[in-house]
Amino acid sequence: MDKKIKRGLERERIIMDNDKERQSNPMIAIKELLQNKNYIVVLDANILLKIYRSSPDYAEFVLECLNSIKDYICIPFNVQWEYEKHRKDEYAKKVKSIENSAELCRQLISTIENKIKGQCRELSKDGYPDIDKLFNELIGKITEIEDKFDLYFIEHQNLDFLNNWEIDKVFDLVNKFSKMPAPSAAFIYKQCQEGQYRYKKKMPPGYKDGISKYGDLLVWAETYEYAVLNNKNVIFVTDDVKEDWWEKLDDGSILFRKELIKEFSHKTKNIKNSGESLKLIPMIGYDLYQAIAREFNIEAPDATSMILNATDESFVEEVHMEVFDSIWSEIAYSGISFLHVDISHIGSEGVEEWKLDEVEYNGYERIDVDSGIATYIISYFIKMFGVSYDCWGIDNNTEDIITSPGRMHECSGRVDVSVTRKVDTTINWNEDFDYQDAKIHETFIKEDGYEDEDSEFDVYYCSECGKK
C-alpha cells in the first residue's frame, strides 16, 4: 500500500478513536468500569438540581439510578456549594408544583364563577328577566363541581406521588456521596488568575458562564486534581451543553471539547508510571441513566419521557418569550375579558387597548404527553395599564358619544399559557426548538389601583379598599 495512503488511513483512524473518547455513550459498561476499572463518577451541579424540575416518576427513576452507584460518586466542593445555594428554592418549587394541582382546580372554578357573575350582570343590564334565578342555578352547579374536586383530593390524599416529596430526597442522597475537600485559597486564586487568560482566549470550560464566572473552571480543576491525588479514572457528567463544554456537530450530536480531553490527559500524566494518563469519560445525565438502568436492572421510563426530561428546560427557555408575544395581543384588545371584574373600576366604555408594563417568566409544568405531542403550561406574571371612559351621553348634532375624562388603571396578575410541542424520538442538541400551538389557558389579573385624569391632584386609589 502507498505510504501516503497508509498514513492518511492511520490519521483517520486516530481521529475516529479520539471522537469515541469525546462521545457521551449510553452503552458503556458502567458496572465494569466502577467495580473493576478504578473509575469514579463526578456530577456537575446541574445534574442534581435538574432532578427537582423533573416529573415525579422520572425524578424517582433518576434517584434510584444514582443510589445504585452512590459509593462511586464524588462531588467537587464547588458543585456542593452551588447545589446548596439553590437546592432549597428548587425543593420548594417541587413541593409547590405538587400542591398546586388542587389549587389550580380551585382557581379554575373561581374563574368560571367570576365570568358567570360578570355575564349575568351584563344580561341584567340589557333587561333580561329572571337573571337572579339563572345566576343561583348556575352557582349551584359550580358548587357541585367544587364539591366533587374536594372529595377527589380528600379520597386521594394518600397517593404516593402526592406525598413522596415530604422530605428532600435529593439532599438525602447527596449526603451519601463522597465529597472532594475544600480547595485552598491559593488554589482558587491560581484558577481565577488562569481563568482571566483562558476566557480572553475562549478556552473551555466556563467562558460562556457570565455571572458565575469561574465556577465551571474550579469544578474542572478540582476534578483533575482529585483524580491525580487519588489515582482515579473519571466519568464526568454534566448537562451543561453550551459550547464551552461540548462541541455541537451538524447532525445534532455532541462531542466533549477536545481541549478538555487533552488537558485532562496532560494534567493526570504519571511520569513515574510509563507516562500514562488517567482516563476521562464524558457523559450527559440522559446517557448515564440509560447505562445504569441497563446494567443494574432498573426499570426506565419510556424513551419519550426520557427525552422530554432531558430537553424540557431547553425547550421552554428557548420559546417562552416568543410564546408570550404570540398571545399578548389577545389580552391587549380584550377589554375586561381577562380582568377580575369584582374589584375593578372600569368605565362603561371599557378599555380600548391595554399596554404591557412588565412581563416576568414564572416557570412551567409539563401536564400531558399524548401521541407524540407534549403539552406544557407556561406561567407569566404581568403588569399592564389602560385608560377607560364612562359614557356621558350622545351629541345631538354629531351623534358622537360624549365620554368622561379618562381613568388610568394599573393591573397585574398571572397568565398561564398552554403550549404544545411535537416530540422527536431522538435528542438533537442543535435543534432550534419550536412549538406547535399556544393559547391562553387561564388568567388571574386584577386591578391594583386607578387614577382619574381630571383630578386636581395626582391621586391614586387602591382598588380593593378605595383609599387614596
C-alpha positions as CSV (number, residue, x, y, z in Angstrom):
1,M,0.0,0.0,0.0
2,D,1.2,3.5,-0.8
3,K,2.8,5.1,2.2
4,K,0.8,8.3,1.9
5,I,-2.5,6.4,1.7
6,K,-1.4,4.3,4.7
7,R,-0.5,7.4,6.7
8,G,-3.9,9.0,5.8
9,L,-5.9,6.0,6.9
10,E,-3.9,5.8,10.1
11,R,-4.6,9.5,10.8
12,E,-8.3,9.0,10.1
13,R,-8.4,6.0,12.5
14,I,-6.8,8.1,15.2
15,I,-9.4,10.9,14.7
16,M,-12.3,8.4,14.9
17,D,-10.8,6.9,18.1
18,N,-10.4,10.4,19.6
19,D,-14.1,11.1,18.7
20,K,-15.2,8.0,20.5
21,E,-13.4,9.3,23.6
22,R,-15.4,12.5,23.3
23,Q,-18.8,10.9,22.9
24,S,-21.5,10.6,25.6
25,N,-22.2,6.9,25.2
26,P,-25.2,5.2,26.9
27,M,-23.8,1.8,26.1
28,I,-20.7,2.0,28.3
29,A,-20.2,-1.0,30.6
30,I,-20.6,1.2,33.7
31,K,-20.7,-1.6,36.3
32,E,-17.4,-3.0,35.0
33,L,-15.8,0.5,34.9
34,L,-16.8,1.3,38.5
35,Q,-16.2,-2.1,40.1
36,N,-13.1,-3.2,38.3
37,K,-11.5,-0.4,36.3
38,N,-10.9,2.2,39.1
39,Y,-13.5,4.8,37.9
40,I,-15.4,7.4,40.0
41,V,-18.4,9.4,38.8
42,V,-18.2,13.2,39.1
43,L,-21.5,15.0,38.9
44,D,-22.0,18.7,37.9
45,A,-24.4,20.8,40.0
46,N,-26.9,21.0,37.1
47,I,-27.3,17.2,37.3
48,L,-28.5,17.4,40.9
49,L,-30.7,20.5,40.6
50,K,-32.4,19.2,37.5
51,I,-33.9,16.3,39.5
52,Y,-36.2,18.8,41.3
53,R,-37.5,20.0,38.0
54,S,-38.3,16.6,36.6
55,S,-41.7,14.9,36.7
56,P,-42.2,12.8,39.8
57,D,-41.9,9.4,38.1
58,Y,-38.7,10.5,36.2
59,A,-37.2,12.0,39.4
60,E,-37.8,8.7,41.2
61,F,-36.1,6.9,38.4
62,V,-33.0,9.2,38.5
63,L,-32.7,8.9,42.3
64,E,-32.8,5.1,42.0
65,C,-30.1,5.1,39.3
66,L,-27.8,7.4,41.4
67,N,-28.5,5.5,44.6
68,S,-27.3,2.3,42.9
69,I,-23.8,3.8,42.2
70,K,-23.7,6.1,45.3
71,D,-20.5,4.5,46.6
72,Y,-18.7,5.6,43.4
73,I,-19.9,9.2,43.2
74,C,-17.7,12.0,44.3
75,I,-18.8,15.7,44.3
76,P,-16.4,18.6,43.8
77,F,-16.5,21.2,46.6
78,N,-17.8,23.9,44.2
79,V,-20.6,21.6,43.0
80,Q,-21.7,21.0,46.6
81,W,-21.6,24.8,47.2
82,E,-23.7,25.5,44.0
83,Y,-26.1,22.8,44.9
84,E,-26.5,24.0,48.5
85,K,-27.0,27.6,47.2
86,H,-30.0,26.6,45.1
87,R,-31.5,23.4,46.5
88,K,-34.0,25.0,48.9
89,D,-35.5,27.1,46.2
90,E,-35.7,24.1,43.9
91,Y,-37.2,21.8,46.5
92,A,-39.8,24.4,47.5
93,K,-40.8,24.7,43.8
94,K,-41.0,20.9,43.6
95,V,-43.3,20.7,46.6
96,K,-45.3,23.7,45.4
97,S,-45.9,22.1,42.0
98,I,-47.4,19.1,43.6
99,E,-49.6,21.1,46.0
100,N,-50.7,23.4,43.1
101,S,-52.6,20.6,41.5
102,A,-55.5,21.1,43.9
103,E,-55.1,24.8,44.0
104,L,-55.3,25.1,40.2
105,C,-58.6,23.3,40.2
106,R,-60.0,25.7,42.7
107,Q,-58.7,28.7,40.8
108,L,-60.3,27.3,37.6
109,I,-63.7,27.1,39.4
110,S,-63.3,30.6,40.8
111,T,-62.5,32.0,37.3
112,I,-65.6,30.3,35.9
113,E,-67.7,31.7,38.8
114,N,-66.5,35.2,38.2
115,K,-67.2,35.0,34.5
116,I,-70.7,33.8,35.2
117,K,-71.3,36.7,37.6
118,G,-70.0,39.2,35.0
119,Q,-72.1,37.8,32.2
120,C,-75.2,37.7,34.4
121,R,-74.7,41.4,35.3
122,E,-74.5,42.2,31.6
123,L,-77.7,40.3,30.9
124,S,-79.4,42.1,33.7
125,K,-78.3,45.5,32.3
126,D,-79.8,44.5,28.9
127,G,-83.2,43.8,30.6
128,Y,-83.3,40.0,30.5
129,P,-85.8,38.7,33.1
130,D,-85.2,36.2,36.0
131,I,-81.4,36.7,36.0
132,D,-81.2,36.1,39.7
133,K,-82.8,32.7,39.3
134,L,-80.5,31.8,36.5
135,F,-77.5,33.0,38.5
136,N,-78.4,30.9,41.6
137,E,-78.9,27.8,39.4
138,L,-75.6,28.2,37.7
139,I,-73.7,28.9,41.0
140,G,-75.4,25.8,42.4
141,K,-73.9,23.7,39.6
142,I,-70.5,25.3,40.2
143,T,-70.7,24.4,43.9
144,E,-71.4,20.8,42.9
145,I,-68.3,20.8,40.7
146,E,-66.2,22.3,43.6
147,D,-67.5,19.6,46.0
148,K,-66.5,16.8,43.5
149,F,-63.0,18.2,43.3
150,D,-62.7,18.5,47.1
151,L,-64.0,14.9,47.5
152,Y,-61.5,13.6,45.0
153,F,-58.5,15.2,46.7
154,I,-59.7,14.0,50.1
155,E,-60.0,10.5,48.9
156,H,-56.7,10.5,47.1
157,Q,-54.6,12.5,49.7
158,N,-52.6,9.4,50.5
159,L,-51.4,8.8,46.9
160,D,-47.6,8.2,46.9
161,F,-46.9,10.8,44.2
162,L,-48.5,13.5,46.3
163,N,-46.6,12.6,49.5
164,N,-43.3,11.1,48.5
165,W,-41.6,14.6,48.5
166,E,-42.4,15.4,52.1
167,I,-38.6,15.2,52.6
168,D,-35.9,16.4,50.2
169,K,-34.9,13.1,48.7
170,V,-32.1,14.6,46.6
171,F,-30.5,16.2,49.6
172,D,-30.7,12.9,51.5
173,L,-28.9,11.1,48.6
174,V,-26.3,13.8,48.1
175,N,-25.3,13.3,51.7
176,K,-24.3,9.7,50.9
177,F,-21.9,10.8,48.2
178,S,-18.1,11.3,48.7
179,K,-17.0,14.9,48.7
180,M,-13.8,16.5,47.5
181,P,-12.1,18.6,50.1
182,A,-12.5,22.4,50.1
183,P,-9.8,23.9,47.8
184,S,-7.3,26.2,49.4
185,A,-7.3,30.0,48.9
186,A,-4.1,29.6,46.9
187,F,-5.7,27.1,44.6
188,I,-8.8,29.3,44.0
189,Y,-6.6,32.4,43.4
190,K,-4.5,30.4,40.9
191,Q,-7.5,29.2,39.0
192,C,-9.1,32.7,38.9
193,Q,-5.8,34.2,37.5
194,E,-5.6,31.5,34.9
195,G,-9.3,32.0,34.2
196,Q,-8.8,35.6,33.1
197,Y,-6.3,34.4,30.5
198,R,-8.4,31.4,29.4
199,Y,-11.6,33.3,28.9
200,K,-10.0,36.0,26.8
201,K,-8.8,33.2,24.5
202,K,-12.2,31.4,24.8
203,M,-10.6,28.3,26.3
204,P,-13.1,25.9,28.0
205,P,-14.7,25.4,30.3
206,G,-16.9,28.2,31.6
207,Y,-16.2,31.1,29.3
208,K,-19.9,31.2,28.5
209,D,-21.0,31.4,32.1
210,G,-21.1,35.1,32.7
211,I,-22.4,35.5,36.3
212,S,-20.8,32.5,38.0
213,K,-17.6,33.4,36.2
214,Y,-15.1,30.8,37.4
215,G,-17.4,28.2,38.8
216,D,-17.0,25.7,35.9
217,L,-13.3,26.2,35.8
218,L,-12.9,25.5,39.5
219,V,-15.1,22.3,39.2
220,W,-12.9,21.1,36.3
221,A,-9.6,21.9,38.2
222,E,-10.9,20.2,41.3
223,T,-11.8,17.1,39.3
224,Y,-8.4,16.5,37.6
225,E,-6.5,17.4,40.9
226,Y,-8.6,14.9,42.8
227,A,-8.1,12.3,40.1
228,V,-4.3,12.7,40.3
229,L,-4.1,12.6,44.1
230,N,-6.3,9.5,44.4
231,N,-5.3,7.8,41.2
232,K,-8.8,7.6,39.9
233,N,-10.2,7.5,36.3
234,V,-13.2,9.8,35.9
235,I,-16.7,9.6,34.4
236,F,-17.6,13.3,34.3
237,V,-21.3,14.1,34.0
238,T,-22.8,17.4,33.0
239,D,-26.0,18.6,31.3
240,D,-24.4,21.9,30.5
241,V,-24.4,21.6,26.7
242,K,-23.0,25.0,26.0
243,E,-20.1,25.2,23.6
244,D,-17.6,25.7,26.5
245,W,-18.1,22.1,27.5
246,W,-19.4,20.3,24.3
247,E,-18.9,20.8,20.6
248,K,-22.2,20.5,18.7
249,L,-22.0,18.8,15.3
250,D,-24.1,19.5,12.2
251,D,-26.2,16.3,12.8
252,G,-27.2,17.4,16.3
253,S,-24.8,15.1,18.2
254,I,-22.3,16.4,20.7
255,L,-18.7,15.7,21.5
256,F,-16.8,16.8,24.6
257,R,-14.4,19.6,23.9
258,K,-11.1,18.0,22.6
259,E,-9.2,20.7,24.5
260,L,-10.6,19.3,27.8
261,I,-9.8,15.7,26.9
262,K,-6.2,16.8,26.1
263,E,-5.9,18.9,29.2
264,F,-7.1,16.1,31.5
265,S,-4.6,13.7,29.8
266,H,-1.8,16.3,30.4
267,K,-2.7,17.1,34.0
268,T,-3.0,13.4,35.0
269,K,0.0,12.1,33.2
270,N,2.1,10.0,35.6
271,I,5.8,10.3,34.6
272,K,6.8,7.5,37.1
273,N,4.3,5.1,35.5
274,S,5.5,4.9,31.9
275,G,4.0,8.3,31.2
276,E,0.4,7.0,31.2
277,S,-2.5,9.3,31.9
278,L,-5.7,8.6,33.7
279,K,-8.9,8.1,31.7
280,L,-11.8,10.5,31.3
281,I,-15.3,9.5,30.0
282,P,-17.6,12.5,29.5
283,M,-21.4,12.0,29.7
284,I,-24.7,13.8,29.9
285,G,-27.3,12.7,32.5
286,Y,-29.6,11.2,30.0
287,D,-27.0,8.7,28.8
288,L,-25.7,8.0,32.3
289,Y,-29.2,6.9,33.5
290,Q,-29.7,4.7,30.5
291,A,-26.3,2.9,31.1
292,I,-27.1,2.5,34.8
293,A,-30.7,1.2,34.2
294,R,-29.5,-1.4,31.7
295,E,-26.7,-2.8,33.9
296,F,-28.4,-2.5,37.3
297,N,-31.8,-3.8,36.1
298,I,-33.7,-0.6,36.9
299,E,-37.0,-0.1,35.1
300,A,-36.6,3.0,32.9
301,P,-39.4,5.3,31.7
302,D,-40.3,5.1,28.0
303,A,-37.9,6.8,25.5
304,T,-40.3,9.8,25.0
305,S,-40.3,10.5,28.7
306,M,-36.5,10.3,28.9
307,I,-36.1,12.7,26.0
308,L,-38.6,15.1,27.4
309,N,-37.0,15.3,30.8
310,A,-33.6,15.8,29.1
311,T,-34.9,18.7,26.9
312,D,-37.9,20.3,28.7
313,E,-35.9,23.1,30.1
314,S,-34.1,23.9,26.9
315,F,-37.4,23.9,25.0
316,V,-39.1,26.3,27.4
317,E,-36.1,28.5,27.8
318,E,-36.0,29.0,24.1
319,V,-39.7,29.5,23.3
320,H,-41.2,31.2,26.4
321,M,-40.9,34.8,25.3
322,E,-42.0,34.0,21.7
323,V,-45.0,32.2,23.2
324,F,-45.9,35.3,25.3
325,D,-45.6,37.6,22.3
326,S,-48.0,35.4,20.4
327,I,-50.8,35.7,22.9
328,W,-50.3,39.2,24.2
329,S,-52.4,40.9,21.5
330,E,-55.4,38.8,22.7
331,I,-55.1,40.3,26.1
332,A,-54.2,43.8,24.8
333,Y,-57.5,44.1,23.0
334,S,-59.7,42.1,25.3
335,G,-61.3,44.9,27.2
336,I,-62.3,43.4,30.6
337,S,-62.5,39.7,29.3
338,F,-59.4,38.7,31.3
339,L,-59.9,41.0,34.2
340,H,-61.2,40.0,37.7
341,V,-64.1,42.5,37.4
342,D,-65.3,42.2,41.0
343,I,-62.7,44.7,42.1
344,S,-62.3,46.9,39.1
345,H,-63.5,50.4,38.4
346,I,-63.5,50.2,34.6
347,G,-65.7,52.8,32.9
348,S,-68.8,51.8,30.9
349,E,-66.9,52.3,27.6
350,G,-64.2,49.8,28.7
351,V,-60.5,49.9,27.8
352,E,-59.7,50.1,24.1
353,E,-56.1,48.7,24.5
354,W,-54.0,47.5,27.4
355,K,-50.3,48.5,27.4
356,L,-47.8,46.0,28.7
357,D,-45.7,47.5,31.5
358,E,-43.8,44.3,32.6
359,V,-43.7,40.6,32.0
360,E,-41.8,38.0,34.0
361,Y,-41.5,34.3,33.1
362,N,-42.7,32.4,36.2
363,G,-42.0,28.7,35.4
364,Y,-43.5,25.9,33.6
365,E,-45.1,22.4,34.0
366,R,-45.5,19.6,31.5
367,I,-49.0,18.4,32.0
368,D,-49.6,15.8,29.3
369,V,-48.0,13.7,26.6
370,D,-50.2,12.0,24.0
371,S,-49.4,10.6,20.6
372,G,-46.1,12.3,20.3
373,I,-47.4,15.7,21.4
374,A,-46.3,17.2,24.7
375,T,-48.4,19.9,26.4
376,Y,-47.0,22.5,28.8
377,I,-48.4,25.2,31.0
378,I,-46.0,28.2,30.9
379,S,-46.7,30.8,33.6
380,Y,-46.0,34.6,33.5
381,F,-46.5,37.5,35.9
382,I,-47.6,40.7,34.1
383,K,-48.2,44.3,34.8
384,M,-50.3,46.4,32.4
385,F,-52.2,49.7,32.3
386,G,-55.0,51.1,30.2
387,V,-57.5,54.0,30.1
388,S,-61.3,53.7,30.4
389,Y,-64.1,56.1,29.9
390,D,-67.8,56.4,31.0
391,C,-70.4,57.3,28.5
392,W,-72.0,60.7,29.4
393,G,-74.4,60.8,26.5
394,I,-74.7,61.4,22.8
395,D,-74.1,64.7,21.0
396,N,-77.4,65.6,19.3
397,N,-75.7,67.3,16.4
398,T,-72.9,64.8,15.6
399,E,-74.3,61.7,17.3
400,D,-70.8,61.1,18.7
401,I,-70.6,59.6,22.1
402,I,-69.7,62.0,24.8
403,T,-67.3,60.4,27.3
404,S,-65.9,61.3,30.7
405,P,-62.3,62.2,31.2
406,G,-60.1,59.1,31.1
407,R,-59.4,56.9,34.1
408,M,-56.0,55.2,34.2
409,H,-56.0,51.6,35.5
410,E,-52.9,49.7,36.7
411,C,-53.4,45.9,36.8
412,S,-51.3,42.9,37.5
413,G,-51.6,39.1,37.8
414,R,-50.8,35.7,36.4
415,V,-51.2,34.4,32.9
416,D,-50.9,30.7,32.1
417,V,-50.4,29.7,28.5
418,S,-51.0,26.2,27.2
419,V,-48.2,25.2,24.7
420,T,-47.9,22.1,22.6
421,R,-44.7,20.6,21.2
422,K,-44.1,17.7,18.8
423,V,-41.7,15.2,20.4
424,D,-38.9,13.6,18.4
425,T,-37.6,10.1,19.2
426,T,-34.0,11.3,19.4
427,I,-32.2,14.2,21.0
428,N,-30.9,16.8,18.7
429,W,-28.8,19.3,20.6
430,N,-28.5,21.5,17.5
431,E,-32.3,21.8,17.2
432,D,-33.9,25.2,17.3
433,F,-36.8,24.3,19.4
434,D,-40.2,25.3,18.2
435,Y,-43.8,25.0,19.5
436,Q,-46.9,23.9,17.6
437,D,-49.6,25.9,19.3
438,A,-50.0,28.4,22.1
439,K,-53.3,29.6,23.7
440,I,-54.3,31.3,26.9
441,H,-55.1,28.6,29.4
442,E,-56.1,30.7,32.5
443,T,-55.6,34.2,33.9
444,F,-56.0,35.9,37.2
445,I,-55.5,39.6,36.5
446,K,-56.8,42.2,39.0
447,E,-56.8,46.0,39.2
448,D,-54.2,47.3,41.6
449,G,-55.3,50.9,41.5
450,Y,-56.7,53.7,39.4
451,E,-56.2,57.4,38.8
452,D,-58.7,59.9,37.4
453,E,-57.1,62.2,34.8
454,D,-59.3,65.2,35.7
455,S,-58.2,65.2,39.3
456,E,-56.6,68.4,40.5
457,F,-54.0,66.4,42.3
458,D,-52.1,63.2,41.4
459,V,-54.4,60.9,43.4
460,Y,-54.0,57.1,43.1
461,Y,-56.8,54.9,44.6
462,C,-56.4,51.4,45.8
463,S,-58.9,49.2,44.0
464,E,-59.6,46.9,47.0
465,C,-60.1,49.4,49.8
466,G,-60.8,52.6,47.8
467,K,-58.4,54.6,49.8
468,K,-56.1,57.2,48.3
